[in-house]
Amino acid sequence: MTVRRLDHVSVTTGDIERSLAFYQDLLGIPVSSVGEVSGAEVERLTGMPGTRMLIADLDLGAGQVLELIEYIAGEEGVALPLAHPGSGHIGLTVDDLDGLYRRLLASGALVRSEPVELTEPGAWHGVRCLTVLDPDGVSVELVERPRRPVPDVGAPEDRTTA
């Protein structure tokens, strides 16, 4: 048995339409599906009798999915503060951090930082990122990686013989 890859990341939201306005409309992530789920299988899977949920799957590309869940019946989820063990953040790669930063500010989103360039040596050197909170307070890190120059391999060798 082997874990092969990350299948999806799930975030519980208080209002799926509000979250879709943030992730789809503001960040531009395409939506694959939206629907309601309930029944015996959902109750067994969650361990919560009477559970009904609205679920939206957003396509992050390369088979990666961001799943938004709004519980509309059953036990309510509890949001965790960022510093609380067990909480975390969503990291999304973007291609125009400055433009997205301006768009987030104009929308009134709770932007926690301006774009910051990381200068420590290593794999993150030159990466620019910022943190914004989604409508439910989930921390979203937007990451713009520098375009690495393609190595110049030179002209092909002349393999003719005299």
HELIX and SHEET records of a PDB file:
HELIX    1   1 ILE A   16  LEU A   20  1                                   5    
HELIX    2   2 ALA A   21  LEU A   26  3                                   6    
HELIX    3   3 ALA A   40  THR A   46  1                                   7    
HELIX    4   4 LEU A   97  SER A  107  1                                  11    
SHEET    1   A 4 HIS A   8  THR A  12  0                                        
SHEET    2   A 4 GLN A  64  ALA A  73  1                                        
SHEET    3   A 4 ARG A  52  GLY A  61 -1                                        
SHEET    4   A 4 VAL A  31  SER A  38 -1                                        
SHEET    1   B 4 HIS A  89  THR A  93  0                                        
SHEET    2   B 4 SER A 139  GLU A 144  1                                        
SHEET    3   B 4 ARG A 128  LEU A 133 -1                                        
SHEET    4   B 4 LEU A 110  VAL A 111 -1                                        
SHEET    1   C 4 HIS A  89  THR A  93  0                                        
SHEET    2   C 4 SER A 139  GLU A 144  1                                        
SHEET    3   C 4 ARG A 128  LEU A 133 -1                                        
SHEET    4   C 4 VAL A 116  GLU A 117 -1                                        
END                                                                             
